[in-house]
Amino acid sequence: MRIFDSITRGLGSLRPLSDAELEDEREALRQRCAFSGHVNESSKLYDELHRYDEEMSRRANEAYVRENPNPPEPRHREHGWYLPNDD
């Protein structure tokens, strides 16, 4: 299984990384981006940071869906959705 992980990692996928590894690599990347002296390199690192953020958001959303399989129904106010409650 590690062969497939290394292949997908080589192709740019962040899925094989654990959450801790993902956070550690993102922090290292953030620091490189913050202290980069070249505009082109900084721009590429910034785009890479967004890739890490998207993967972390995807994992957080999947975890939320697993923990809350049946979300509660939206609550309706007495006077409607967008009307104030102070008559």
C-alpha positions as CSV (number, residue, x, y, z in Angstrom):
1,M,0.0,0.0,0.0
2,R,2.9,2.4,0.6
3,I,3.8,2.1,-3.1
4,F,0.5,3.6,-4.1
5,D,0.8,6.3,-1.4
6,S,4.2,7.3,-2.8
7,I,2.9,7.3,-6.4
8,T,-0.2,9.5,-5.5
9,R,2.1,11.7,-3.4
10,G,4.4,12.1,-6.4
11,L,1.5,13.1,-8.5
12,G,0.6,15.8,-6.0
13,S,-2.2,14.2,-3.9
14,L,-2.3,15.1,-0.2
15,R,-4.7,12.3,0.7
16,P,-2.1,9.8,1.9
17,L,-0.9,12.2,4.6
18,S,-2.2,11.9,8.1
19,D,-3.7,15.0,9.7
20,A,-0.6,15.6,11.8
21,E,1.7,15.3,8.8
22,L,-0.6,17.6,6.7
23,E,-0.5,20.3,9.5
24,D,3.3,20.0,9.9
25,E,4.0,20.3,6.1
26,R,1.5,23.2,5.8
27,E,3.2,25.1,8.6
28,A,6.6,24.5,7.1
29,L,5.2,25.7,3.7
30,R,3.6,28.8,5.4
31,Q,6.9,29.8,6.9
32,R,8.8,29.4,3.6
33,C,6.1,31.5,1.9
34,A,6.3,34.2,4.6
35,F,10.1,34.5,4.4
36,S,10.5,34.1,0.7
37,G,12.3,36.9,-1.0
38,H,11.1,36.2,-4.6
39,V,7.7,37.2,-5.8
40,N,7.3,34.2,-8.2
41,E,8.3,31.7,-5.5
42,S,6.1,33.3,-3.0
43,S,3.2,33.2,-5.4
44,K,3.7,29.5,-6.1
45,L,4.0,28.8,-2.3
46,Y,0.8,30.8,-1.7
47,D,-1.1,28.7,-4.2
48,E,0.3,25.5,-2.6
49,L,-1.0,26.8,0.8
50,H,-4.5,27.0,-0.7
51,R,-4.2,23.4,-1.8
52,Y,-3.3,22.3,1.7
53,D,-6.2,24.5,3.1
54,E,-8.7,22.9,0.7
55,E,-7.6,19.4,1.8
56,M,-7.8,20.2,5.4
57,S,-11.3,21.7,4.9
58,R,-12.4,18.6,2.9
59,R,-11.3,16.4,5.8
60,A,-13.0,18.6,8.4
61,N,-16.3,18.5,6.4
62,E,-16.1,14.8,6.0
63,A,-15.5,14.4,9.7
64,Y,-18.5,16.6,10.5
65,V,-20.8,14.6,8.2
66,R,-19.7,11.4,9.8
67,E,-20.3,12.8,13.3
68,N,-23.7,14.3,12.4
69,P,-25.4,12.0,9.9
70,N,-28.9,13.5,10.6
71,P,-28.6,17.2,11.0
72,P,-31.5,18.9,12.8
73,E,-34.2,20.7,10.8
74,P,-33.8,24.4,10.5
75,R,-35.7,26.3,13.1
76,H,-38.3,28.7,11.9
77,R,-39.0,31.9,13.9
78,E,-42.5,32.8,14.9
79,H,-42.8,35.6,12.4
80,G,-41.0,34.0,9.5
81,W,-37.4,33.6,8.3
82,Y,-36.1,37.1,8.1
83,L,-38.6,39.2,10.1
84,P,-37.6,40.6,13.5
85,N,-39.0,39.1,16.6
86,D,-39.6,42.4,18.4
87,D,-43.1,43.5,17.7
